[in-house]
Amino acid sequence: MAALPPLPPGWTEHTAPTGHKYYYNASTKKSTYQRPALPTLEELRPKFESIGIPLTEWSSDLARTERSESPERQTARIMGQEALKKLEDRPRKA
């Protein structure tokens, strides 16, 4: 069986007493029996562009990304170099 893609940030997988899998997001306090999917590039584009970070077109490199890469690195693959520099230069939370 093929490995499932990672859950979006904030989501965790649990097993109900009945044995069914369910997913919970602690920040939104929502739960669902349907496995949440990572957002697509088109879903992300308005959010990034609203803060001045243009996204490049989906690359075939991202489709071949190894699972060992962090989610941040996978996101960086779809961003232009200028946008990636802005992210690297931003202040970090403690």
C-alpha positions in Angstrom: 0.0 0.0 0.0 1.3 3.5 -0.9 2.2 5.8 2.0 -0.4 8.6 2.6 0.7 12.2 2.1 1.5 14.2 5.3 -1.3 15.9 7.1 -1.6 19.7 6.8 0.0 21.6 9.7 -2.1 21.6 12.8 -4.0 18.3 12.0 -3.5 15.1 14.0 -4.8 11.6 13.4 -6.7 9.7 16.1 -8.7 6.5 16.4 -12.3 6.6 17.7 -13.5 4.0 20.2 -15.3 2.4 17.3 -11.9 1.9 15.5 -12.6 4.6 12.9 -9.8 7.1 12.1 -10.6 10.7 12.5 -8.6 13.9 12.2 -8.5 16.9 14.6 -7.2 20.4 14.3 -6.5 21.9 17.8 -6.2 25.5 16.6 -9.6 25.5 14.8 -11.2 22.8 17.2 -12.6 21.0 14.2 -12.7 17.3 13.6 -13.5 15.2 10.5 -13.5 11.6 9.4 -12.2 12.7 6.0 -8.4 13.0 5.8 -7.5 16.7 5.3 -5.4 17.4 2.2 -2.5 19.8 1.9 -3.6 23.0 0.1 -3.0 23.2 -3.6 -0.9 25.9 -5.2 -4.0 27.7 -6.4 -5.4 27.7 -2.9 -2.2 29.2 -1.5 -1.6 31.8 -4.2 -4.0 34.5 -2.9 -2.7 34.2 0.6 0.9 34.6 -0.4 0.2 37.3 -3.0 -1.8 39.3 -0.5 1.5 39.8 1.5 3.6 40.5 -1.6 5.1 37.0 -2.2 4.4 35.8 -5.7 4.4 32.1 -6.3 6.0 30.5 -9.3 4.2 27.9 -11.4 4.0 24.4 -10.1 7.2 22.6 -11.0 7.7 18.9 -11.8 10.5 19.0 -9.2 7.9 19.4 -6.4 6.0 16.4 -7.6 9.2 14.4 -7.3 10.1 15.8 -3.9 11.4 13.2 -1.5 9.3 12.6 1.6 12.3 13.2 3.9 12.3 17.0 3.1 10.6 19.3 5.6 7.3 20.9 4.7 9.0 24.3 4.7 11.5 23.1 2.1 8.7 21.6 0.0 6.9 25.0 0.1 10.2 26.8 -0.8 10.4 24.7 -4.0 7.2 26.4 -5.4 8.3 29.9 -4.4 10.6 32.2 -6.4 14.0 33.0 -5.1 13.0 36.5 -4.1 10.1 35.3 -2.0 12.3 32.6 -0.4 14.8 35.3 0.5 12.0 37.4 2.2 11.1 34.3 4.3 14.6 33.6 5.3 15.2 37.2 6.3 12.0 37.6 8.5 12.3 37.6 12.3 11.8 34.2 13.9 9.5 33.5 16.7 11.3 32.5 19.9 
